[in-house]
Amino acid sequence: MPARRKLSEKDALTHLKSIYKMFLDAGGDPKRFTIRHYNRLNENSQYYIDVYVKKLGGWNNSLQKAKIPLGFRQYKEFSKEEIAQYVKKVYKMYTAANKKPGKYKGQEKTFRMKDFHDFNEKAGGRFSLAVILKRFGSWSNVLRELNIPIGRSRGLSQDQIKTHVKAVYDKFRKKSGNNDRVFSKEMYEKYNFIDDVYISSKLVERRFGTWLSAKKEMKIQ
């Protein structure tokens, strides 16, 4: 134990870089170097993980000092505000390229995870989708906190909702290829987007009481 106190930061970082190189040489993802990978590759060395965690200010701090990418750990390095500003930037690029409104009057086009992914590289690719979800918890939380339309318009009539749900049901039947499968809320959400329109199952339930009541009124199995 006393010998460990004599280990220099410079030598520890040099050793960390050497383990990272071994990780890359073995085909590892440059942005996915974790403590688990370090421990697995760090055989017969006095540089145990606590050298980095306790003596160098933590694992993330050690990676930064060694100039090793943090990858998905960016969500700890950057503030929520910085990440939010970047998402807004991507959203503005998306809306500029997609000026058409949604299918129904007054409805704005929905900003989906797929849309963020498609425009992220054009905006510079500063934050991955994984980083954003890690920071905000879910994509719905991202949209709510940034005041970006989630896609469930309050102005929709019962008939408009019925038309959408029935269209999703038809898509479900065609894609599933099994007429005996139950059209559950999970299946509805899976096939939800029709002509870039998204109406959540929660909104359907609020309008019709329950999911089963909605299906019964629409005569859907």
Buried (B, 14 or more C-beta within 10 A) or exposed (E): EEEEEEBEBEEBBEBBEBBBEBBEEEEBEEBEBBEEBBEEBBEEEEBBBEBBBEBBEEBBEBBBBBEBBBBBBBBEEBEEEEBBEBBEBBBEBBBEEBEEEBBBEEBBBBBBEEBBEBBBEEBEEBBBBEBBBBBBEEBEEBBEEBEBBBBBBEEBEEEBBBBBBBBBBEBBBEEBEEEEEEBEBEBBBBBBBBEBBBBBBEBBBEBBEEBEEBBEBBEBE
